[in-house]
Amino acid sequence: MSSINILGAACVDLLLSTVEKEKFFSGKYKVGSMKSRFGGDGLNQAINLSRMGNDVSFSFLAGKDMYGDAIKAFLDENRVNYETSSFKDDVDTYLSLMMIMEDGEHLFVGNENGSLRLFDLNDIFIDEDCRIVSFGSLFISKKIDTEKYERLFSSVKEKGKILCVDCSTPKNGEHVKELSYLKYIDHFFCNIHEAKMLCACDDLFECEKMFKEAGAYNVIIKLGKDGCLYNGKVYSPEEQIKCIDSTGAGDAFVSGYIHSLNKGENMEKRLSFANHCGGMACQYIGANEWSAHLLCERDMNGIHI
């Protein structure tokens, strides 16, 4: 039995840093470093939450190839539960080329027909005894449309689970008024760019209002280094950090929130720990490297996980 079920993407990231965007496509070019790491919104949440001491199961799609084998070993190493049917013969494990700029922000190139984009409802397994279900990010898969989200999220709520949903960039001009399934979501996350695109509005306070009017119960808009917006108030991080790589920072934020939620902590503590995790993620290259250092960081600074 797992207390938290994560549904979402798993992939392998090739991280290039530090990249000068204007020069990158000019011909021969050398970057500061090249590293391969594991990523994907669902995998990041699952790994982070397991390292925090939660019992986690993870539904995803990957290929039966060398990259899928590496993901399997990584999940085993970090005590994340999964179904062996998550690995399929006729699928290529998704690879992502991440170009990290000097300020820590990134661009990426991915495979349109890789596993991440082909994840579908038949790849999802939910532990009947779990307490929290987290869908890694809306719009990542081209297989799951509005009708399928409606079926999935309504089923989760019928089973009495707490439903958390994170967002990704809308791919097909989606608008908040079309997202009928928001009414099933207990905790909805998106970043500034996603909020503005979904609401066709530059006022984040108005965006928050529109999400709530569409039915989402708790709406948390991630503001990057400025923290997050919740219920008309900005919650700022307690510490300022130098960003090396923002890859996975949003997933780290959601991981921290869900961990605190699973502990039964109040909203202020959830947002504080989420901000801390998001900031910590930016100090390491790779989407989930930070959580491997979390226990040491806790012991040194007295942070209780």
TIDOVEX-730074 format. One record per residue (C-alpha): residue number from 0; residue in three letters; z, x, y. Coordinates in steps of 0.05 Angstrom, whole numbers, plus 5000, padded with zeros to 4 digits. Layout:
<atoms>
[NUM; "ala"; [Z; X; Y]];
...
</atoms>
This chain:
<atoms>
[0; "met"; [5000; 5000; 5000]];
[1; "ser"; [4983; 5024; 5070]];
[2; "ser"; [5016; 4999; 5133]];
[3; "ile"; [4954; 5013; 5175]];
[4; "asn"; [4882; 5001; 5156]];
[5; "ile"; [4829; 5037; 5197]];
[6; "leu"; [4757; 5013; 5197]];
[7; "gly"; [4703; 5056; 5228]];
[8; "ala"; [4662; 5119; 5229]];
[9; "ala"; [4669; 5187; 5195]];
[10; "cys"; [4623; 5245; 5212]];
[11; "val"; [4617; 5320; 5220]];
[12; "asp"; [4615; 5347; 5291]];
[13; "leu"; [4580; 5412; 5311]];
[14; "leu"; [4615; 5431; 5376]];
[15; "leu"; [4580; 5477; 5426]];
[16; "ser"; [4621; 5505; 5484]];
[17; "thr"; [4616; 5521; 5541]];
[18; "val"; [4548; 5491; 5557]];
[19; "glu"; [4512; 5494; 5623]];
[20; "lys"; [4473; 5429; 5621]];
[21; "glu"; [4418; 5452; 5669]];
[22; "lys"; [4403; 5514; 5627]];
[23; "phe"; [4412; 5486; 5557]];
[24; "phe"; [4340; 5464; 5546]];
[25; "ser"; [4308; 5521; 5583]];
[26; "gly"; [4293; 5563; 5522]];
[27; "lys"; [4337; 5615; 5488]];
[28; "tyr"; [4409; 5600; 5505]];
[29; "lys"; [4476; 5626; 5481]];
[30; "val"; [4539; 5584; 5483]];
[31; "gly"; [4611; 5607; 5487]];
[32; "ser"; [4627; 5584; 5416]];
[33; "met"; [4601; 5541; 5359]];
[34; "lys"; [4650; 5505; 5314]];
[35; "ser"; [4643; 5451; 5261]];
[36; "arg"; [4698; 5398; 5257]];
[37; "phe"; [4708; 5329; 5228]];
[38; "gly"; [4701; 5269; 5274]];
[39; "gly"; [4683; 5196; 5282]];
[40; "asp"; [4728; 5145; 5315]];
[41; "gly"; [4755; 5117; 5250]];
[42; "leu"; [4767; 5184; 5218]];
[43; "asn"; [4802; 5210; 5280]];
[44; "gln"; [4850; 5151; 5281]];
[45; "ala"; [4863; 5156; 5207]];
[46; "ile"; [4877; 5231; 5208]];
[47; "asn"; [4920; 5227; 5271]];
[48; "leu"; [4962; 5169; 5246]];
[49; "ser"; [4972; 5200; 5177]];
[50; "arg"; [4995; 5265; 5209]];
[51; "met"; [5045; 5224; 5249]];
[52; "gly"; [5075; 5200; 5184]];
[53; "asn"; [5042; 5132; 5176]];
[54; "asp"; [5014; 5105; 5110]];
[55; "val"; [4940; 5098; 5125]];
[56; "ser"; [4878; 5072; 5089]];
[57; "phe"; [4808; 5083; 5117]];
[58; "ser"; [4743; 5044; 5106]];
[59; "phe"; [4680; 5081; 5126]];
[60; "leu"; [4611; 5101; 5100]];
[61; "ala"; [4587; 5171; 5083]];
[62; "gly"; [4535; 5202; 5038]];
[63; "lys"; [4543; 5236; 4971]];
[64; "asp"; [4523; 5302; 5001]];
[65; "met"; [4556; 5367; 5022]];
[66; "tyr"; [4582; 5337; 5086]];
[67; "gly"; [4609; 5276; 5050]];
[68; "asp"; [4644; 5322; 5000]];
[69; "ala"; [4676; 5359; 5058]];
[70; "ile"; [4701; 5294; 5090]];
[71; "lys"; [4730; 5272; 5023]];
[72; "ala"; [4769; 5338; 5017]];
[73; "phe"; [4793; 5332; 5089]];
[74; "leu"; [4819; 5261; 5077]];
[75; "asp"; [4853; 5282; 5013]];
[76; "glu"; [4886; 5341; 5048]];
[77; "asn"; [4914; 5295; 5101]];
[78; "arg"; [4937; 5240; 5052]];
[79; "val"; [4890; 5185; 5077]];
[80; "asn"; [4874; 5131; 5026]];
[81; "tyr"; [4801; 5109; 5016]];
[82; "glu"; [4754; 5078; 4965]];
[83; "thr"; [4708; 5124; 4926]];
[84; "ser"; [4653; 5073; 4939]];
[85; "ser"; [4653; 5094; 5012]];
[86; "phe"; [4607; 5151; 4990]];
[87; "lys"; [4536; 5129; 4973]];
[88; "asp"; [4475; 5164; 4944]];
[89; "asp"; [4422; 5134; 4990]];
[90; "val"; [4458; 5151; 5055]];
[91; "asp"; [4459; 5214; 5098]];
[92; "thr"; [4528; 5232; 5125]];
[93; "tyr"; [4525; 5227; 5201]];
[94; "leu"; [4522; 5293; 5239]];
[95; "ser"; [4536; 5298; 5313]];
[96; "leu"; [4517; 5355; 5360]];
[97; "met"; [4570; 5357; 5415]];
[98; "met"; [4555; 5397; 5478]];
[99; "ile"; [4619; 5412; 5516]];
[100; "met"; [4613; 5427; 5590]];
[101; "glu"; [4657; 5475; 5629]];
[102; "asp"; [4700; 5417; 5654]];
[103; "gly"; [4712; 5393; 5582]];
[104; "glu"; [4666; 5333; 5586]];
[105; "his"; [4613; 5327; 5533]];
[106; "leu"; [4544; 5302; 5514]];
[107; "phe"; [4522; 5289; 5443]];
[108; "val"; [4461; 5281; 5399]];
[109; "gly"; [4466; 5241; 5334]];
[110; "asn"; [4424; 5215; 5277]];
[111; "glu"; [4401; 5143; 5289]];
[112; "asn"; [4398; 5130; 5214]];
[113; "gly"; [4460; 5168; 5192]];
[114; "ser"; [4519; 5136; 5158]];
[115; "leu"; [4557; 5121; 5222]];
[116; "arg"; [4501; 5075; 5245]];
[117; "leu"; [4494; 5040; 5177]];
[118; "phe"; [4568; 5021; 5167]];
[119; "asp"; [4570; 4947; 5147]];
[120; "leu"; [4619; 4893; 5125]];
[121; "asn"; [4610; 4909; 5051]];
[122; "asp"; [4638; 4979; 5066]];
[123; "ile"; [4704; 4949; 5090]];
[124; "phe"; [4766; 4942; 5046]];
[125; "ile"; [4830; 4914; 5075]];
[126; "asp"; [4897; 4924; 5041]];
[127; "glu"; [4928; 4855; 5034]];
[128; "asp"; [4997; 4884; 5048]];
[129; "cys"; [4979; 4923; 5111]];
[130; "arg"; [5010; 4905; 5178]];
[131; "ile"; [4958; 4931; 5227]];
[132; "val"; [4882; 4933; 5223]];
[133; "ser"; [4844; 4977; 5273]];
[134; "phe"; [4769; 4974; 5281]];
[135; "gly"; [4748; 5042; 5307]];
[136; "ser"; [4696; 5020; 5358]];
[137; "leu"; [4650; 4963; 5374]];
[138; "phe"; [4575; 4974; 5376]];
[139; "ile"; [4574; 5039; 5336]];
[140; "ser"; [4540; 5007; 5276]];
[141; "lys"; [4471; 4975; 5284]];
[142; "lys"; [4486; 4933; 5222]];
[143; "ile"; [4544; 4893; 5250]];
[144; "asp"; [4524; 4839; 5299]];
[145; "thr"; [4564; 4786; 5336]];
[146; "glu"; [4565; 4738; 5277]];
[147; "lys"; [4591; 4792; 5231]];
[148; "tyr"; [4645; 4814; 5280]];
[149; "glu"; [4666; 4741; 5284]];
[150; "arg"; [4671; 4736; 5208]];
[151; "leu"; [4709; 4802; 5202]];
[152; "phe"; [4759; 4792; 5258]];
[153; "ser"; [4773; 4719; 5243]];
[154; "ser"; [4787; 4739; 5170]];
[155; "val"; [4835; 4793; 5192]];
[156; "lys"; [4874; 4743; 5235]];
[157; "glu"; [4874; 4691; 5180]];
[158; "lys"; [4910; 4743; 5137]];
[159; "gly"; [4964; 4749; 5191]];
[160; "lys"; [4948; 4821; 5211]];
[161; "ile"; [4955; 4853; 5280]];
[162; "leu"; [4884; 4869; 5302]];
[163; "cys"; [4868; 4929; 5347]];
[164; "val"; [4796; 4942; 5369]];
[165; "asp"; [4769; 5002; 5408]];
[166; "cys"; [4701; 5002; 5442]];
[167; "ser"; [4640; 5047; 5447]];
[168; "thr"; [4582; 5045; 5495]];
[169; "pro"; [4545; 4978; 5491]];
[170; "lys"; [4477; 4991; 5460]];
[171; "asn"; [4439; 4926; 5473]];
[172; "gly"; [4462; 4901; 5540]];
[173; "glu"; [4522; 4864; 5512]];
[174; "his"; [4564; 4824; 5562]];
[175; "val"; [4637; 4804; 5557]];
[176; "lys"; [4619; 4730; 5560]];
[177; "glu"; [4578; 4737; 5496]];
[178; "leu"; [4635; 4769; 5456]];
[179; "ser"; [4664; 4706; 5425]];
[180; "tyr"; [4706; 4748; 5376]];
[181; "leu"; [4751; 4776; 5432]];
[182; "lys"; [4796; 4717; 5421]];
[183; "tyr"; [4818; 4747; 5354]];
[184; "ile"; [4837; 4814; 5383]];
[185; "asp"; [4911; 4830; 5397]];
[186; "his"; [4900; 4898; 5429]];
[187; "phe"; [4832; 4914; 5460]];
[188; "phe"; [4814; 4984; 5485]];
[189; "cys"; [4756; 5009; 5526]];
[190; "asn"; [4743; 5065; 5576]];
[191; "ile"; [4720; 5059; 5648]];
[192; "his"; [4645; 5065; 5632]];
[193; "glu"; [4648; 5014; 5576]];
[194; "ala"; [4688; 4964; 5617]];
[195; "lys"; [4639; 4967; 5675]];
[196; "met"; [4579; 4960; 5629]];
[197; "leu"; [4608; 4901; 5590]];
[198; "cys"; [4630; 4864; 5652]];
[199; "ala"; [4572; 4884; 5698]];
[200; "cys"; [4626; 4898; 5749]];
[201; "asp"; [4653; 4961; 5783]];
[202; "asp"; [4723; 4932; 5797]];
[203; "leu"; [4766; 4951; 5737]];
[204; "phe"; [4820; 4900; 5756]];
[205; "glu"; [4766; 4846; 5754]];
[206; "cys"; [4741; 4874; 5688]];
[207; "glu"; [4810; 4868; 5658]];
[208; "lys"; [4813; 4796; 5682]];
[209; "met"; [4746; 4781; 5650]];
[210; "phe"; [4767; 4810; 5582]];
[211; "lys"; [4830; 4768; 5583]];
[212; "glu"; [4793; 4705; 5603]];
[213; "ala"; [4746; 4718; 5543]];
[214; "gly"; [4807; 4716; 5498]];
[215; "ala"; [4832; 4787; 5486]];
[216; "tyr"; [4908; 4786; 5487]];
[217; "asn"; [4927; 4856; 5509]];
[218; "val"; [4873; 4894; 5547]];
[219; "ile"; [4881; 4969; 5558]];
[220; "ile"; [4828; 5006; 5599]];
[221; "lys"; [4830; 5081; 5588]];
[222; "leu"; [4823; 5120; 5654]];
[223; "gly"; [4817; 5191; 5626]];
[224; "lys"; [4861; 5240; 5664]];
[225; "asp"; [4889; 5183; 5706]];
[226; "gly"; [4920; 5148; 5646]];
[227; "cys"; [4906; 5075; 5633]];
[228; "leu"; [4904; 5006; 5665]];
[229; "tyr"; [4945; 4950; 5635]];
[230; "asn"; [4963; 4882; 5663]];
[231; "gly"; [4942; 4901; 5734]];
[232; "lys"; [4981; 4966; 5735]];
[233; "val"; [4959; 5038; 5726]];
[234; "tyr"; [5003; 5079; 5679]];
[235; "ser"; [4994; 5153; 5695]];
[236; "pro"; [5007; 5210; 5647]];
[237; "glu"; [5074; 5245; 5655]];
[238; "glu"; [5040; 5314; 5651]];
[239; "gln"; [4976; 5343; 5679]];
[240; "ile"; [4934; 5385; 5632]];
[241; "lys"; [4873; 5429; 5635]];
[242; "cys"; [4817; 5396; 5595]];
[243; "ile"; [4781; 5442; 5547]];
[244; "asp"; [4746; 5388; 5506]];
[245; "ser"; [4750; 5313; 5516]];
[246; "thr"; [4720; 5298; 5447]];
[247; "gly"; [4764; 5248; 5412]];
[248; "ala"; [4813; 5239; 5470]];
[249; "gly"; [4802; 5164; 5470]];
[250; "asp"; [4814; 5161; 5395]];
[251; "ala"; [4878; 5202; 5405]];
[252; "phe"; [4901; 5153; 5459]];
[253; "val"; [4890; 5094; 5411]];
[254; "ser"; [4924; 5131; 5354]];
[255; "gly"; [4986; 5143; 5397]];
[256; "tyr"; [4988; 5070; 5417]];
[257; "ile"; [4981; 5044; 5346]];
[258; "his"; [5035; 5092; 5320]];
[259; "ser"; [5083; 5068; 5374]];
[260; "leu"; [5063; 4995; 5359]];
[261; "asn"; [5077; 5005; 5285]];
[262; "lys"; [5146; 5032; 5303]];
[263; "gly"; [5160; 4968; 5342]];
[264; "glu"; [5165; 5001; 5410]];
[265; "asn"; [5154; 4964; 5475]];
[266; "met"; [5090; 4967; 5516]];
[267; "glu"; [5115; 5019; 5566]];
[268; "lys"; [5132; 5067; 5509]];
[269; "arg"; [5066; 5053; 5474]];
[270; "leu"; [5026; 5070; 5537]];
[271; "ser"; [5067; 5131; 5552]];
[272; "phe"; [5057; 5160; 5483]];
[273; "ala"; [4983; 5141; 5483]];
[274; "asn"; [4974; 5178; 5549]];
[275; "his"; [5010; 5239; 5519]];
[276; "cys"; [4966; 5240; 5457]];
[277; "gly"; [4902; 5231; 5497]];
[278; "gly"; [4921; 5290; 5542]];
[279; "met"; [4942; 5333; 5484]];
[280; "ala"; [4874; 5322; 5449]];
[281; "cys"; [4838; 5351; 5510]];
[282; "gln"; [4873; 5418; 5500]];
[283; "tyr"; [4839; 5434; 5434]];
[284; "ile"; [4766; 5439; 5413]];
[285; "gly"; [4752; 5384; 5363]];
[286; "ala"; [4769; 5311; 5359]];
[287; "asn"; [4832; 5315; 5317]];
[288; "glu"; [4854; 5387; 5321]];
[289; "trp"; [4911; 5367; 5368]];
[290; "ser"; [4948; 5326; 5316]];
[291; "ala"; [4954; 5385; 5270]];
[292; "his"; [4997; 5417; 5324]];
[293; "leu"; [5035; 5353; 5341]];
[294; "leu"; [5096; 5366; 5297]];
[295; "cys"; [5105; 5436; 5326]];
[296; "glu"; [5097; 5409; 5396]];
[297; "arg"; [5149; 5355; 5381]];
[298; "asp"; [5199; 5405; 5355]];
[299; "met"; [5192; 5450; 5416]];
[300; "asn"; [5195; 5395; 5468]];
[301; "gly"; [5240; 5343; 5436]];
[302; "ile"; [5186; 5290; 5432]];
[303; "his"; [5203; 5238; 5379]];
[304; "ile"; [5144; 5214; 5338]];
</atoms>
